Amino acid sequence: MFTALIVEDSLFFRRSLKEMLHSRYPAIKVKEAASGAEALRIVDSGVPDLIFMGIRLPGANGLEITKKIKQGHPRATVIIVTSYDIAEYRDAARLCGADFFIPKSSSVWEEVTDLVEAVMSKAPLSIAGLDKEEE
C-alpha cells in the first residue's frame, strides 16, 4: 500500500492535504505528524513512500528533520511544502536532501497531485522545485 506522511504544524493545512489525497487517491494511507519528533518516530516504524515536510515545526526545523530522514533513508522522497518561498530556503532544502520544494499557494494542489502521481508510478520526477541536476 502506498503511504504518505504529512509533517506540518498547521492542523488546517494537514487536514486539507490529507482530504485532497484521499479524494484523489482513495487507497493511499496517510499518516500525520505535527512535530519533527513525531515524524521521526513514524519514519522509524516504517518509511513512507512520500513525505510532505513543513519547515517551521514545534521544537524542530523541518529542514533538519529532512536531513536526518535522508541520512537514514536516502531513497525516501521528501517534499518541502512551505509559505516561505525564498531562495535561501530552496537552497537549504536542496542541501538537506529534499527532493522537491513547493510553496503553499493556490496552485499547490496541482503540484502535489503531479508529484504524487509521479512517485506512485515511479516516473522520473522533473516537477518544479529542486532541480537535482543543478548540483
Secondary structure, DSSP 4 states (H G I P E B T S, - for coil): --EEEEE-S-HHHHHHHHHHHHHH-TT-EEEEESSHHHHHHHHHH---SEEEE-SEETTEEHHHHHHHHHHH-TT-EEEEEES---HHHHHHHHHTT-SEEEE-STTHHHHHHHHHHHHHHT-----SS--GGG-
